[in-house]
Amino acid sequence: MELFSAGSESQLETIRRWIDDSDVYMLILGGRYGSVDPKTSLSYTELEYDYAISKDKPIFAVVITDAAINAKVKVEGKDVIEMEYPKELKFFREKVLTKISSFFADTKDIKLAVHETMADYAKRLDFTGWVSGKELANTSAVLEELARLRQEKEALLTEITQLKIDAAKSTNRPTAKWADEELREVSKILGEIEVSTKAFIKDKTQPANSYSVLTLIAALRDRLITGVANKFDASESDSFLYYNVCPKLEIYELAALEKVSGVQWQRYRLTSKGKALLAFLDKHKAKPAPPPPPAQAASTPTPAPTPAPAATSLRRRSVTKPAGGA
């Protein structure tokens, strides 16, 4: 449920706190994408959904059927369907349907899905539910011990992470695990997936630009290799990469989400397969590619090098908001 409008970040943080306190996250996905956060180019509803997944919350969704949308259009007109962000809604819908979900045509289907899913979760999961403050015992001693153990755990995790980094640096580069044909197919798919944003445009009054994901991974390789995080003070371009680009790379095992010990934020980095894709692009490029833009520069990404012959050629185009869009 979308309880806030574009730009109200404090309310988004309130929703995240509600999600933290919830036992289950339920999504009702209709025919609209919703208000879009200008910082990430994702709808607030998709940001909520991604946040609940990052917190390992039990999730289920009910998605409106195409037949139900067509029926509503006949009665209420095109205002009930997404006219401004159809590609973003399509990708979000596909992402939702990869997890526990069902379809609905009317409110009866929603009620039935809630009843059946919650009954199943209640049998398998240990829900906390809402507890009154009057029912809580004095737990100060327990909390102090937990805080001490948490600090000890974070110190050990930091040490383990550093040991892994040192071990990786001391080993030789492993033999490639992915055949050129597989990387060629992935590069073709990424070349056909486009995202729109103003993150790389200094003049925000200009229309958003559209880039293929392949263009971005090639042009911004250094930032993706070192990692982009969802820090509160992250740049607009880093936020766009974290929320909009990296989840698409994660689907093809090209990027992975890392939980950094001792902090509240998380980080996406390219996997070995993602680095292998970059090496594949370098291997098949026609001429040396220009260097990628600086890490925090708000400039247009450098076009991707031309991939293998089977890959689709890439270009950037301007995206103009349709007149009279919802």
Backbone hydrogen bonds, N-H to C=O, Kabsch-Sander energy under -0.5 kcal/mol:
donor,donor_aa,acceptor,acceptor_aa,energy
3,L,1,M,-0.8
8,S,5,S,-1.8
9,E,7,G,-1.6
12,L,8,S,-1.4
13,E,9,E,-2.2
14,T,10,S,-1.5
15,I,11,Q,-2.3
16,R,12,L,-2.2
17,R,13,E,-2.0
18,W,14,T,-2.1
19,I,15,I,-2.4
20,D,16,R,-2.4
21,D,17,R,-1.6
22,S,18,W,-0.5
22,S,19,I,-1.2
25,Y,58,P,-2.8
26,M,24,V,-0.5
27,L,60,F,-1.8
29,L,27,L,-0.6
29,L,62,V,-2.6
30,G,28,I,-0.7
37,D,42,L,-3.1
40,T,37,D,-0.7
41,S,37,D,-2.6
42,L,37,D,-0.6
44,Y,35,S,-2.1
47,L,43,S,-2.1
48,E,44,Y,-2.4
49,Y,45,T,-2.3
50,D,46,E,-2.7
51,Y,47,L,-2.2
52,A,48,E,-2.5
53,I,49,Y,-1.9
54,S,50,D,-2.3
55,K,51,Y,-1.3
56,D,53,I,-1.9
57,K,52,A,-2.3
60,F,25,Y,-1.8
61,A,100,I,-1.3
62,V,27,L,-2.7
63,V,102,S,-3.0
64,I,29,L,-2.5
65,T,104,F,-2.0
69,I,65,T,-1.9
70,N,66,D,-2.5
71,A,67,A,-2.1
72,K,68,A,-2.1
73,V,69,I,-2.3
74,K,70,N,-1.8
75,V,71,A,-1.2
76,E,72,K,-3.7
77,G,72,K,-0.5
77,G,73,V,-1.9
80,V,77,G,-1.2
81,I,78,K,-1.6
82,E,31,G,-1.2
83,M,81,I,-0.6
89,L,85,Y,-2.1
90,K,86,P,-2.2
91,F,87,K,-2.3
92,F,88,E,-2.4
93,R,89,L,-2.7
94,E,90,K,-2.2
95,K,91,F,-2.2
96,V,92,F,-2.5
97,L,93,R,-2.2
98,T,94,E,-0.5
98,T,95,K,-1.0
99,K,96,V,-1.7
102,S,61,A,-1.9
104,F,63,V,-1.9
109,D,106,D,-0.7
110,I,106,D,-1.2
111,K,107,T,-2.4
112,L,108,K,-2.2
113,A,109,D,-2.2
114,V,110,I,-2.5
115,H,111,K,-2.3
116,E,112,L,-2.6
117,T,113,A,-2.5
118,M,114,V,-2.5
119,A,115,H,-1.7
120,D,116,E,-1.8
121,Y,117,T,-2.7
122,A,118,M,-2.5
123,K,119,A,-1.2
124,R,120,D,-1.5
125,L,121,Y,-3.2
127,F,125,L,-1.1
135,E,132,S,-1.4
136,L,133,G,-1.1
139,T,137,A,-0.8
143,L,139,T,-2.7
144,E,140,S,-2.2
145,E,141,A,-2.0
146,L,142,V,-2.5
147,A,143,L,-2.4
148,R,144,E,-2.1
149,L,145,E,-2.6
150,R,146,L,-2.5
151,Q,147,A,-2.1
152,E,148,R,-2.1
153,K,149,L,-2.6
154,E,150,R,-2.6
155,A,151,Q,-2.1
156,L,152,E,-2.0
157,L,153,K,-2.6
158,T,154,E,-2.2
159,E,155,A,-1.9
160,I,156,L,-2.6
161,T,157,L,-2.7
162,Q,158,T,-2.1
163,L,159,E,-2.1
164,K,160,I,-2.3
165,I,161,T,-2.1
166,D,162,Q,-2.6
167,A,163,L,-2.4
168,A,164,K,-2.3
169,K,165,I,-2.0
170,S,166,D,-1.4
171,T,167,A,-0.8
171,T,168,A,-0.5
183,L,179,A,-2.0
184,R,180,D,-2.7
185,E,181,E,-1.9
186,V,182,E,-2.2
187,S,183,L,-2.6
188,K,184,R,-1.8
189,I,185,E,-2.1
190,L,186,V,-2.7
191,G,187,S,-1.8
192,E,188,K,-0.8
192,E,189,I,-1.0
193,I,189,I,-0.8
193,I,190,L,-0.5
194,E,192,E,-0.6
195,V,211,Y,-2.7
197,T,209,N,-2.2
201,I,198,K,-1.8
204,K,202,K,-1.1
206,Q,203,D,-1.7
209,N,197,T,-2.2
210,S,317,R,-3.0
211,Y,195,V,-2.7
213,V,190,L,-0.9
213,V,193,I,-2.4
214,L,190,L,-1.2
216,L,212,S,-1.7
217,I,213,V,-2.5
218,A,214,L,-1.8
219,A,215,T,-2.5
220,L,216,L,-2.7
221,R,218,A,-0.7
224,L,220,L,-1.8
225,I,221,R,-2.4
226,T,222,D,-2.2
227,G,223,R,-1.7
228,V,268,Y,-2.1
230,N,266,Q,-1.7
234,A,231,K,-1.4
239,S,235,S,-2.5
240,F,236,E,-2.0
241,L,237,S,-2.3
242,Y,238,D,-2.7
243,Y,239,S,-2.6
244,N,240,F,-2.3
245,V,240,F,-1.1
245,V,241,L,-0.6
246,C,241,L,-3.1
248,K,245,V,-0.8
249,L,245,V,-1.7
250,E,246,C,-2.5
251,I,247,P,-1.1
252,Y,248,K,-0.6
252,Y,249,L,-0.8
253,E,250,E,-1.8
254,L,249,L,-2.6
255,A,249,L,-0.5
256,A,269,R,-2.6
258,E,267,R,-3.9
260,V,258,E,-0.7
260,V,265,W,-0.7
261,S,259,K,-0.5
263,V,260,V,-1.2
267,R,258,E,-2.5
268,Y,228,V,-2.8
269,R,256,A,-2.1
270,L,224,L,-1.9
271,T,254,L,-2.2
275,K,271,T,-2.3
276,A,272,S,-2.1
277,L,273,K,-2.0
278,L,274,G,-1.6
279,A,275,K,-2.3
280,F,276,A,-2.2
281,L,277,L,-2.4
282,D,278,L,-2.4
283,K,279,A,-2.3
284,H,280,F,-1.6
285,K,281,L,-0.6
285,K,282,D,-0.7
297,A,294,P,-0.9
299,S,297,A,-1.1
311,A,308,A,-2.2
317,R,210,S,-1.4
319,V,208,A,-2.8
320,T,318,S,-0.5
325,G,322,P,-1.5
